[in-house]
Amino acid sequence: MTETNREWLLVKRPEGEPKASDYEWRESAVPEPGPGEFVVRVLYAAMDPAQRGWMDASGNYMPPIPLGAPVRAVVLGRVVKSNVDAHPVGQIVSGLGAWADYVICKPGYVGPVPVEWGHDLTTYLHPLGAVGATAYYGLFEIGKLKDGENLLVSGAAGGVGSLVGQMGKIKGCKVVGIAGGAEKCRWLTEELGFDAAIDYRVTDNLSAEIGRHFPNGFDVYFENVGGPTLEAAIDNMALHARIAICGMISAYNDSHNPPPGPRNMWNILVKRAHVEGLLVSDYMHRAGPGYQQINEWIKAGKLKFKVDVREGLENAPEVFNKLFSGAHDGKLMLKIGD
Ligand SMILES: NC(=O)c1ccc[n+]([C@@H]2O[C@H](COP(=O)([O-])OP(=O)(O)OC[C@H]3O[C@@H](n4cnc5c(N)ncnc54)[C@H](OP(=O)(O)O)[C@@H]3O)[C@@H](O)[C@H]2O)c1
């Protein structure tokens, strides 16, 4: 155990993409747990697009990170000091923490992961963590995907999107993904079994390209990106289509000047479509069956995934920004401790 706790603090609300000057590095003593608390040595921090919203004054579905506080993140780590019987020293846990070597935790926000399932620890921050629960409950409870339907997913080569598309294939659906770059598109079709992938970076007319794959429209669209991608999707809905709004990463750095909304909302009426937002925390209290199903699919080789693990707490701000350029290959995370 190191004797120093290193942390990244948020000291300025970012304008656009976060900059080095928005953060400050602090070193202090390893914290002691108070009554009802335990201390976790952080091993990995997930790099999640939602963190960008937490940096804004308005926050998103969680309050903003206070200025001067450590940058909030979903982490995985080992309990090293504890005043809570249910979380003994040595337990591997995951939940809300920070870009830090050590975090003080309370039960409810951080809990044990099923290490007995025998996966690499990073798996519990991807398919067997909030990313997997987002894909599973978003697709089946918000998207209400049925066997054999037509499924469109954006951000398809990302953590959530790549799982969504594969779950669609498991259910016998036709699945088309939208992703940035030839290599990501190749991975989707050749290794994950998507029926087709559209490289939005080189497509002149995304709406027409979606229509080419779904001449009668899609039944479910799983939305991770927003902006022009959403508008192109709305052009191509089947009657009674469902759109599950999971994220809109294309606008996360534009909170001061958000892009205009889709101009074709009329089509929602024409197609009697259903648009619904999803928030993974609504499902976490009952995510057990979803995780068991995902675990079975992984063990059966039906669900594949990639993690892109970068090293070193000192690199956190730089690594985080890769989310917005797509310069990562699989679910992005940072290794902070051994
Ligand atoms: N609602 C919830 O509870 C919940 C929970 C978890 C995640 N989410 C959302 O799910 C989405 C995916 O999250 P993730 O953790 O799996 O991240 P991710 O997809 O692994 O990484 C983000 C990806 O977004 C794409 N992207 C970035 N800027 C873009 C732009 N301007 N236009 C199009 N694509 C862009 C990039 O892929 P390309 O290289 O393909 O461009 C990038 O790799 C995010 O919108 C996130 O906010 C929601």
The ligand as a Tripos MOL2 file, in Angstrom:
@<TRIPOS>MOLECULE
LIG
   48    52     1     0     0
SMALL
NO_CHARGES

@<TRIPOS>ATOM
      1 N1        -28.2120    6.1370  -19.8640 N.am      1 LIG1
      2 C1        -27.3400    5.4650  -19.1240 C.2       1 LIG1
      3 O1        -27.6270    5.0230  -18.0040 O.2       1 LIG1
      4 C2        -25.9570    5.2470  -19.6780 C.ar      1 LIG1
      5 C3        -25.0410    4.4140  -19.0380 C.ar      1 LIG1
      6 C4        -23.7890    4.2000  -19.6470 C.ar      1 LIG1
      7 C5        -23.4920    4.8430  -20.8510 C.ar      1 LIG1
      8 N2        -24.4160    5.6580  -21.4100 N.ar      1 LIG1
      9 C6        -24.1530    6.3090  -22.7070 C.3       1 LIG1
     10 O2        -23.8150    5.3000  -23.6400 O.3       1 LIG1
     11 C7        -22.9890    5.8720  -24.6550 C.3       1 LIG1
     12 C8        -21.7460    4.9860  -24.8410 C.3       1 LIG1
     13 O3        -20.9960    4.9600  -23.6400 O.3       1 LIG1
     14 P1        -19.7390    3.9770  -23.4850 P.3       1 LIG1
     15 O4        -19.2970    4.0590  -22.0790 O.co2     1 LIG1
     16 O5        -20.0710    2.6760  -24.0740 O.co2     1 LIG1
     17 O6        -18.6230    4.7350  -24.3390 O.3       1 LIG1
     18 P2        -17.9550    4.2590  -25.6970 P.3       1 LIG1
     19 O7        -19.0500    4.0280  -26.6880 O.co2     1 LIG1
     20 O8        -17.0660    3.0950  -25.3930 O.co2     1 LIG1
     21 O9        -17.0380    5.4840  -26.1350 O.3       1 LIG1
     22 C9        -17.5870    6.6160  -26.7000 C.3       1 LIG1
     23 C10       -17.6640    6.5070  -28.2440 C.3       1 LIG1
     24 O10       -18.5540    7.4900  -28.7100 O.3       1 LIG1
     25 C11       -18.2590    7.7550  -30.0560 C.3       1 LIG1
     26 N3        -18.3450    9.2110  -30.2920 N.ar      1 LIG1
     27 C12       -17.7060   10.1890  -29.6070 C.ar      1 LIG1
     28 N4        -18.0270   11.3970  -30.1330 N.ar      1 LIG1
     29 C13       -18.8690   11.1530  -31.1740 C.ar      1 LIG1
     30 C14       -19.5460   11.9830  -32.1070 C.ar      1 LIG1
     31 N5        -19.4110   13.3250  -32.0820 N.pl3     1 LIG1
     32 N6        -20.3500   11.3840  -33.0490 N.ar      1 LIG1
     33 C15       -20.4860   10.0400  -33.0850 C.ar      1 LIG1
     34 N7        -19.8710    9.2040  -32.2180 N.ar      1 LIG1
     35 C16       -19.0840    9.7550  -31.2760 C.ar      1 LIG1
     36 C17       -16.8110    7.2600  -30.3210 C.3       1 LIG1
     37 O11       -16.9130    6.1220  -31.1700 O.3       1 LIG1
     38 P3        -16.5640    6.2210  -32.7470 P.3       1 LIG1
     39 O12       -15.0860    6.0160  -32.8460 O.co2     1 LIG1
     40 O13       -17.3690    5.1130  -33.3230 O.co2     1 LIG1
     41 O14       -16.9630    7.5900  -33.1880 O.co2     1 LIG1
     42 C18       -16.3610    6.8250  -28.9500 C.3       1 LIG1
     43 O15       -15.5110    5.7120  -29.0180 O.3       1 LIG1
     44 C19       -22.6760    7.3040  -24.2230 C.3       1 LIG1
     45 O16       -23.5500    8.1900  -24.8840 O.3       1 LIG1
     46 C20       -22.9900    7.2850  -22.7400 C.3       1 LIG1
     47 O17       -23.3230    8.5510  -22.2470 O.3       1 LIG1
     48 C21       -25.6240    5.8690  -20.8520 C.ar      1 LIG1
@<TRIPOS>BOND
     1     1     2 1
     2     2     3 2
     3     2     4 1
     4     4     5 ar
     5     4    48 ar
     6     5     6 ar
     7     6     7 ar
     8     7     8 ar
     9     8     9 1
    10     8    48 ar
    11     9    10 1
    12     9    46 1
    13    10    11 1
    14    11    12 1
    15    11    44 1
    16    12    13 1
    17    13    14 1
    18    14    15 2
    19    14    16 1
    20    14    17 1
    21    17    18 1
    22    18    19 2
    23    18    20 1
    24    18    21 1
    25    21    22 1
    26    22    23 1
    27    23    24 1
    28    23    42 1
    29    24    25 1
    30    25    26 1
    31    25    36 1
    32    26    27 ar
    33    26    35 ar
    34    27    28 ar
    35    28    29 ar
    36    29    30 ar
    37    29    35 ar
    38    30    31 1
    39    30    32 ar
    40    32    33 ar
    41    33    34 ar
    42    34    35 ar
    43    36    37 1
    44    36    42 1
    45    37    38 1
    46    38    39 2
    47    38    40 1
    48    38    41 1
    49    42    43 1
    50    44    45 1
    51    44    46 1
    52    46    47 1
@<TRIPOS>SUBSTRUCTURE
     1 LIG1         1 GROUP 0 **** ****
